Amino acid sequence: MIVIETKKITELSRGRFDALSFWPLIFIHPYYVGKPLETHERIHGEQAKELLVVGWWIAYLFFLAIRGYKKNPFEMEAYENQGRITYLDNRKRYAWRQKV
């Protein structure tokens, strides 16, 4: 994924978030580069690739509507593993499905 460092993401969201991924791009506040938040967004990138990006957005919005943000299986996988910098090296495909 291509990481774009920008403070604008935080400003435009009025402080609601500091990173956002739109495969193949990650927009992230410079403070968070190389930190767990970047890993979190990279996990979303892998999820998006598995579902051919458009499928990921459809599934993400479906789970968001049905289960909310914190119980969304894509977010659950990302939050549980964002502190493990090497997680993506050994991540099993479709790991988010364990949370459904």
C-alpha positions as CSV (number, residue, x, y, z in Angstrom):
1,M,0.0,0.0,0.0
2,I,1.1,3.6,-0.6
3,V,1.3,5.7,2.6
4,I,0.5,9.4,2.2
5,E,1.4,11.4,5.3
6,T,-1.0,14.3,5.8
7,K,-2.3,16.4,8.7
8,K,-5.3,17.2,6.5
9,I,-7.0,13.9,7.3
10,T,-7.4,14.9,10.9
11,E,-8.4,18.4,10.0
12,L,-11.0,17.4,7.4
13,S,-12.6,14.8,9.8
14,R,-12.7,17.4,12.6
15,G,-10.5,15.2,14.8
16,R,-12.6,12.1,14.4
17,F,-9.8,10.0,12.9
18,D,-6.1,10.2,12.1
19,A,-5.9,7.7,9.3
20,L,-8.1,6.4,6.4
21,S,-7.4,3.7,3.9
22,F,-8.7,3.6,0.3
23,W,-6.9,0.7,-1.3
24,P,-4.2,1.1,-2.4
25,L,-3.7,4.3,-0.4
26,I,-3.4,5.0,3.3
27,F,-3.8,8.6,4.3
28,I,-2.3,9.0,7.8
29,H,-1.3,11.8,10.1
30,P,2.6,11.9,10.2
31,Y,2.6,11.2,14.0
32,Y,1.1,7.7,13.4
33,V,3.4,6.5,10.6
34,G,5.2,3.3,11.8
35,K,2.8,3.0,14.8
36,P,-0.1,0.6,15.4
37,L,-2.6,2.8,13.5
38,E,-0.6,2.3,10.3
39,T,-0.7,-1.5,10.9
40,H,-4.5,-1.2,11.5
41,E,-4.9,0.5,8.1
42,R,-2.6,-2.0,6.4
43,I,-4.8,-4.8,7.7
44,H,-7.8,-3.1,6.1
45,G,-5.8,-3.1,2.9
46,E,-5.3,-6.8,3.0
47,Q,-9.0,-7.3,3.7
48,A,-9.9,-5.1,0.8
49,K,-7.7,-7.1,-1.6
50,E,-9.3,-10.3,-0.5
51,L,-12.7,-9.0,-1.5
52,L,-11.6,-7.2,-4.6
53,V,-12.0,-3.8,-2.9
54,V,-15.6,-3.2,-4.0
55,G,-16.8,-6.3,-2.2
56,W,-15.0,-5.1,0.9
57,W,-16.8,-1.8,0.9
58,I,-20.1,-3.5,0.5
59,A,-19.4,-6.0,3.3
60,Y,-17.9,-3.3,5.5
61,L,-21.0,-1.1,5.1
62,F,-23.3,-4.1,5.7
63,F,-21.5,-5.1,8.9
64,L,-21.4,-1.4,10.0
65,A,-25.2,-1.1,9.5
66,I,-26.0,-4.4,11.2
67,R,-23.4,-4.6,14.0
68,G,-22.0,-1.1,14.4
69,Y,-18.4,0.0,14.2
70,K,-16.7,-1.9,17.1
71,K,-18.4,-5.2,16.3
72,N,-17.7,-5.0,12.6
73,P,-15.5,-8.1,12.0
74,F,-13.1,-6.0,9.8
75,E,-12.5,-3.6,12.6
76,M,-12.3,-6.4,15.2
77,E,-9.5,-8.1,13.4
78,A,-7.7,-4.7,12.8
79,Y,-8.0,-3.6,16.4
80,E,-7.0,-6.9,17.9
81,N,-3.8,-7.1,15.8
82,Q,-2.7,-3.5,15.2
83,G,-0.1,-3.7,17.9
84,R,1.5,-6.7,16.3
85,I,3.8,-5.1,13.7
86,T,4.6,-8.5,12.1
87,Y,0.9,-9.7,12.0
88,L,0.6,-9.2,8.2
89,D,3.6,-11.4,7.6
90,N,1.7,-14.5,9.0
91,R,-1.9,-13.4,8.6
92,K,-4.2,-16.1,7.2
93,R,-6.5,-15.0,4.3
94,Y,-10.0,-14.1,5.4
95,A,-8.9,-14.0,9.1
96,W,-11.8,-11.5,9.6
97,R,-14.3,-14.3,9.0
98,Q,-13.5,-15.7,12.5
99,K,-15.2,-12.6,13.9
100,V,-18.5,-13.0,12.0
